[in-house]
Amino acid sequence: MKANTPSSASVANHPLPNYLRTHRRRTGLSQKEVAALLGVASGSKVSRLENFARTPSVRTVFAYEIVFNSLASELFAGNYQAIRLAVQDRARRMAKQLSAQPDAQAAKTLRKLALLRTIVESKPSPARRG
């Protein structure tokens, strides 16, 4: 009988909030060393971030991008996916409201609707690094 383990497809659909520990271990850095690179006092902050107990500041997110040479959307894949879906839902609702307004054919409204359509239809794709 097969063990009840998630398939790779279901894991891909439900990413972890972040992959900081994976990247840190891949580089061989300790939590204390990562903390020093991030400019924080101790490895305990790194531990809390790796264990999903804290949400990083924008400064910390950018520092992690630099340290691991990876995009924030990859490092924080689960968080990114949840935020992307929430923004798309809000864009969908906003587009519906704008479409129902009397000036729905005005140039300014049409520009807004085009932007909202782009947001709603966007799919996550790996960004290219230069």
C-alpha positions in Angstrom: 0.0 0.0 0.0 1.3 3.4 -0.9 2.1 5.9 1.8 -0.3 8.9 2.0 2.2 11.5 0.8 1.4 14.6 -1.3 2.1 14.4 -5.0 4.7 16.8 -6.5 1.8 18.5 -8.3 0.0 19.3 -5.0 3.2 20.5 -3.4 3.8 22.8 -6.3 0.2 24.2 -5.9 0.8 24.9 -2.2 4.3 26.3 -1.8 5.7 27.0 1.7 5.5 30.6 2.8 9.2 30.9 2.2 12.3 28.9 1.3 14.9 30.7 3.4 16.1 27.6 5.2 16.5 25.7 1.9 18.6 28.5 0.4 20.6 29.0 3.6 21.5 25.3 3.8 22.3 25.2 0.1 24.9 27.9 0.7 26.3 26.3 3.8 25.8 29.5 5.9 24.8 29.4 9.5 21.8 31.4 10.9 24.4 33.6 12.7 26.2 34.2 9.4 23.0 35.1 7.5 22.1 37.4 10.4 25.4 39.2 10.0 24.8 39.6 6.3 21.2 40.9 6.9 22.6 43.3 9.5 20.7 41.9 12.5 22.1 41.1 15.9 21.6 37.4 16.1 20.5 34.2 14.3 17.2 34.1 16.3 15.6 36.5 13.8 16.7 34.3 10.9 15.3 31.3 12.8 11.9 33.0 13.3 11.8 33.9 9.6 12.7 30.4 8.5 10.0 29.0 10.8 7.3 31.3 9.4 7.0 33.0 12.8 7.7 36.5 11.5 7.0 38.5 8.4 10.2 40.1 7.1 10.5 43.9 6.5 11.0 45.1 2.9 14.6 45.8 3.8 15.1 42.2 5.0 13.4 40.8 1.8 15.8 42.8 -0.4 18.8 41.7 1.7 17.7 38.1 1.3 17.5 38.6 -2.5 21.1 39.9 -2.5 22.5 37.3 -0.1 21.0 34.3 -2.0 20.9 35.9 -5.5 17.3 34.9 -5.9 14.1 36.8 -6.5 11.8 37.6 -3.5 9.0 35.8 -5.4 11.1 32.6 -5.3 12.4 33.0 -1.8 8.9 33.8 -0.4 6.9 31.7 -2.9 3.9 30.9 -0.8 3.5 34.4 0.4 3.9 35.7 -3.1 1.3 33.3 -4.4 -1.2 34.3 -1.7 -0.7 38.0 -2.3 -0.9 37.6 -6.1 -4.2 35.8 -5.8 -5.6 38.4 -3.4 -4.6 41.3 -5.7 -6.1 39.5 -8.7 -9.4 39.1 -6.8 -9.4 42.8 -5.9 -8.6 43.7 -9.5 -11.5 41.5 -10.8 -13.9 43.2 -8.4 -12.7 46.7 -9.3 -13.0 46.0 -13.0 -16.6 44.8 -12.5 -17.4 48.0 -10.7 -15.7 50.2 -13.3 -17.5 48.4 -16.1 -20.8 49.2 -14.5 -20.2 52.9 -14.3 -21.8 55.3 -16.7 -18.4 56.5 -18.0 -17.2 53.0 -18.7 -16.2 53.9 -22.3 -14.2 57.0 -21.3 -10.5 56.9 -22.2 -9.3 57.0 -18.6 -11.7 54.2 -17.5 -10.6 52.1 -20.5 -6.9 52.5 -19.5 -7.8 51.4 -16.0 -9.8 48.4 -17.3 -6.9 47.4 -19.5 -4.5 47.5 -16.5 -7.0 45.5 -14.3 -7.4 42.9 -17.1 -3.6 42.5 -17.3 -3.5 42.0 -13.5 -6.4 39.4 -13.5 -5.0 37.4 -16.4 -1.3 37.4 -15.3 0.3 34.1 -14.5 3.3 33.7 -12.3 6.4 33.3 -14.5 10.0 33.1 -13.6 11.5 36.5 -14.0 14.8 36.8 -15.8 17.9 38.1 -14.1 20.3 40.2 -16.0 
